[in-house]
Amino acid sequence: MTPADLENAVTVVIPTFNRCDLLLRALASVYQQSLQPRQVIVVDDGSTDGTGVAVKKRYPQVEYLWQPNRGVSSARNSGIGIATQPWIALLDNDDEWLPGKLESQFRRLGQDPELKVCHCEEIWIRNGRRVNQGKRHAKSEGDLFLECLPLCAMSPSSVLIHRSVFDQIGLFDEQLPACEDYDLWLRITAHYSVALVVEPQILKYGGHADQLSRAFWGMDRFRIRALQRLLGAGGLSSDQYRAALDMLASKTKVYAAGAKKRGRLAEVETLNETLARLSAGELASENRA
């Protein structure tokens, strides 16, 4: 095995929960890659629909790990924890990779060998039909921290990440029931530049009744928690800190208005206290301390 082979070795991590048919479609797209991964891990987060039997029958080479239901972050973290290869690619069970996805990403990373994170453009399918992405979802590369503040600027199914990044930044926050990717991208892009493959390399499906984005009201509450954690952890440049603080204030105001309409008055009071602290600069003082 050459040094290049070792450098390009990939573990694919796929979390799943009661989506057997979709998972088999995702796995088919992995094994159709022009550059084959060395390890494929499916972490079954407590499925009861026969997922394990189907995977072992169709893809016996897959490393199948079952765990009690603990959420997608726990499932991804479990897979990353047993990954043996230097590069880790994530794939959601309802998405598909196009055949050249991994090869295109390594070709792009070869142009800038110091980069350790790469994502790619995607094709969106909603309720069985292709839809155009809005301008705010346009993908880019380089320093993406500011672009990751308002919304997720990368898709989990699109990323290829060197495991040393996880060693420094940490894994997905298992305390966040949603927006866990938003949280991780902020922590990564605060320290790492990102490469982009501009040609679409994944089919990203939406419109499922069981999508996390439909399971919770007020998704910004989880982004607020992620921003508070980021600001409290330190390690940001002064410009990054100010931008994150401004975004926290903006999202807190929006969420507080929605919470008030729904009669969540205690939550509104807590959020208003946070806003008052922001106005007084207390969080900034704490971070410097």
C-alpha positions in Angstrom: 0.0 0.0 0.0 1.4 3.3 -1.1 1.5 6.5 1.1 -1.2 8.0 -1.2 -3.4 5.0 -0.5 -3.1 5.4 3.2 -3.8 9.1 3.0 -7.0 8.5 1.0 -8.4 5.8 3.2 -12.0 6.5 4.1 -14.5 5.3 6.8 -18.1 6.0 5.9 -20.5 6.5 8.9 -24.2 6.1 8.4 -26.6 6.6 11.3 -30.1 5.1 10.9 -33.4 4.6 12.8 -36.3 2.7 11.3 -35.5 3.6 7.7 -34.5 0.3 6.3 -35.4 0.9 2.6 -33.8 4.3 2.5 -30.7 3.0 4.2 -30.3 0.2 1.6 -30.5 2.9 -1.1 -27.8 5.0 0.7 -25.6 1.9 1.0 -26.0 1.1 -2.7 -24.7 4.6 -3.5 -21.6 4.0 -1.3 -20.7 0.8 -3.1 -21.2 2.4 -6.5 -18.3 4.9 -5.7 -15.5 5.1 -8.2 -13.2 5.3 -5.2 -14.3 2.7 -2.7 -14.1 3.4 1.1 -12.1 1.0 3.2 -14.7 0.8 6.0 -18.4 1.3 6.0 -20.2 1.6 9.4 -23.9 1.6 10.0 -25.0 2.6 13.4 -28.5 1.5 14.1 -30.0 3.8 16.7 -32.6 1.3 18.0 -34.5 0.3 14.9 -37.4 -2.1 15.1 -38.1 -2.5 11.4 -35.7 -5.4 10.6 -32.8 -3.1 9.6 -30.1 -5.3 11.0 -31.3 -8.4 9.2 -31.6 -6.6 5.9 -28.2 -5.0 6.1 -26.4 -8.2 7.0 -28.2 -10.0 4.2 -27.6 -7.4 1.4 -24.2 -6.0 2.6 -22.4 -8.5 4.9 -19.2 -6.5 4.5 -20.8 -3.5 6.4 -19.8 -3.1 10.1 -23.3 -3.0 11.7 -23.6 -1.6 15.2 -26.9 -1.6 17.1 -27.5 0.7 20.1 -30.5 1.8 22.1 -32.1 4.9 20.7 -30.1 7.9 21.8 -30.4 10.2 18.8 -28.5 10.9 15.6 -25.6 12.7 17.3 -24.9 9.7 19.5 -25.1 7.3 16.5 -22.7 9.4 14.5 -20.3 9.7 17.4 -20.4 5.9 18.0 -19.5 5.3 14.3 -16.7 7.9 14.4 -15.4 6.3 17.6 -14.8 2.9 16.0 -13.6 4.3 12.6 -10.2 3.0 11.6 -9.4 5.2 8.6 -7.8 8.7 8.6 -10.7 10.3 6.6 -14.3 10.1 7.7 -17.3 10.7 5.4 -20.8 11.1 6.8 -23.9 10.0 5.0 -27.5 10.4 6.2 -29.6 7.4 5.6 -32.1 9.2 3.4 -29.5 10.7 1.0 -27.5 9.3 -1.9 -24.0 9.9 -3.2 -23.4 10.2 -6.9 -20.7 7.7 -8.1 -17.8 10.2 -8.2 -18.3 11.9 -4.8 -15.3 10.6 -2.9 -13.0 10.7 -5.8 -13.9 14.3 -6.6 -13.3 15.3 -3.1 -9.9 13.8 -2.9 -9.0 15.4 -6.2 -10.0 18.8 -4.8 -8.1 18.2 -1.6 -5.1 17.2 -3.6 -5.0 20.8 -4.9 -4.6 22.1 -1.3 -3.1 19.3 0.7 -3.1 21.3 4.0 -6.9 21.3 4.0 -8.7 18.8 6.2 -12.4 19.4 5.4 -14.2 19.2 2.1 -17.8 19.5 1.2 -19.6 19.4 -2.1 -22.5 20.9 -4.0 -25.8 19.0 -3.9 -29.0 18.3 -5.7 -32.2 18.8 -3.7 -35.1 16.5 -4.0 -38.3 17.4 -2.2 -41.3 15.1 -2.2 -39.9 13.3 -5.2 -39.2 16.4 -7.3 -36.0 18.3 -7.9 -36.1 21.8 -6.5 -33.8 24.8 -6.8 -31.8 25.9 -3.7 -32.3 29.5 -2.5 -29.4 31.9 -2.8 -28.7 31.7 1.0 -28.0 28.0 0.5 -25.3 28.6 -2.1 -22.1 26.6 -1.2 -18.7 28.2 -1.0 -15.2 27.4 0.3 -12.4 29.0 2.4 -13.2 30.6 5.7 -16.8 29.7 6.2 -17.3 30.8 9.8 -19.4 33.8 9.0 -21.5 31.9 6.5 -22.1 29.2 9.1 -23.5 31.6 11.7 -27.0 32.2 10.3 -27.7 28.6 9.1 -26.0 25.3 8.2 -23.7 26.1 5.3 -22.7 22.4 4.9 -24.7 19.2 4.7 -23.6 16.2 6.8 -23.9 13.9 3.7 -21.5 16.1 1.8 -18.6 16.4 4.2 -15.3 14.5 4.2 -13.3 15.3 7.3 -9.9 14.2 8.5 -10.2 12.5 11.9 -7.6 14.8 13.4 -10.2 17.5 13.1 -12.5 15.6 15.5 -9.5 15.0 17.8 -9.1 18.8 18.2 -12.7 20.0 17.9 -14.6 17.2 19.5 -17.7 15.3 18.2 -21.4 16.0 17.8 -23.1 17.5 20.9 -25.4 14.7 22.1 -27.3 17.2 24.2 -28.7 18.9 21.1 -31.8 17.0 19.7 -31.5 19.1 16.5 -29.1 21.6 14.9 -26.2 19.4 16.0 -24.6 19.9 12.6 -24.9 23.7 12.9 -23.0 23.4 16.2 -20.3 21.2 14.8 -19.7 23.3 11.7 -19.3 26.4 13.8 -16.7 24.8 15.9 -14.9 23.4 12.9 -14.9 26.5 10.7 -13.7 28.7 13.6 -10.4 26.9 13.1 -10.3 25.2 9.7 -10.7 26.4 6.1 -13.0 24.3 3.9 -12.6 23.0 0.4 -15.6 22.7 -2.0 -16.3 20.5 -5.0 -18.5 22.7 -7.1 -20.2 19.9 -9.1 -23.1 18.3 -7.3 -22.1 15.0 -5.8 -25.1 14.1 -3.6 -28.8 13.7 -3.9 -30.3 15.3 -0.8 -33.8 14.3 -0.1 -36.4 16.1 2.0 -40.1 16.2 2.7 -40.1 13.1 5.0 -42.7 13.1 7.8 -40.1 12.0 10.3 -37.4 14.6 9.6 -36.0 16.3 12.7 -36.8 19.7 11.3 -40.5 18.8 11.6 -40.2 17.4 15.1 -39.4 20.6 17.0 -41.0 24.1 17.2 -38.5 26.9 17.2 -35.3 25.4 15.9 -33.4 28.6 16.7 -33.5 27.6 20.4 -30.9 24.9 19.6 -28.8 27.3 17.6 -28.9 29.7 20.5 -27.6 27.0 22.8 -24.8 26.2 20.3 -23.8 29.9 20.0 -23.8 30.3 23.8 -21.6 27.3 24.1 -19.3 28.6 21.4 -18.9 32.0 23.0 -18.3 30.5 26.4 -15.7 28.1 25.3 -13.2 30.7 24.2 -10.7 30.3 21.4 -12.4 32.6 18.9 -10.7 35.6 17.3 -12.1 39.0 18.3 -13.8 39.3 14.9 -15.3 35.8 15.2 -16.5 36.5 18.8 -18.2 39.7 17.8 -19.9 38.1 14.8 -21.1 35.2 16.9 -22.3 37.6 19.7 -24.3 39.6 17.1 -25.9 36.5 15.7 -26.8 35.3 19.2 -28.5 38.6 19.9 -30.4 38.4 16.6 -31.6 34.8 17.0 -32.5 35.4 20.6 -34.8 38.4 19.7 -36.5 36.4 17.0 -37.0 33.3 19.2 -38.2 35.4 22.2 -40.9 37.0 20.0 -42.1 33.5 18.9 -42.0 32.2 22.4 -44.1 35.1 23.7 -46.8 34.4 21.1 -47.0 30.8 22.4 -47.3 31.8 26.0 -43.9 30.6 27.0 -43.4 33.5 29.4 -40.8 32.0 31.6 -38.7 31.2 28.6 -39.1 34.7 27.3 -38.0 36.1 30.7 -34.8 33.9 30.5 -34.1 35.0 27.0 -34.6 38.7 27.8 -32.1 38.3 30.7 -29.7 36.9 28.2 -30.3 39.8 25.9 -29.7 42.2 28.8 -26.4 40.5 29.5 -25.4 40.8 25.9 -26.2 44.5 25.9 -24.1 45.0 29.0 -21.2 43.1 27.5 -21.1 40.6 30.3 -20.6 37.6 28.0 -17.7 39.4 26.4 -16.1 40.1 29.8 -16.6 36.5 30.8 -15.0 35.2 27.6 -11.9 37.4 28.2 -11.7 36.2 31.7 
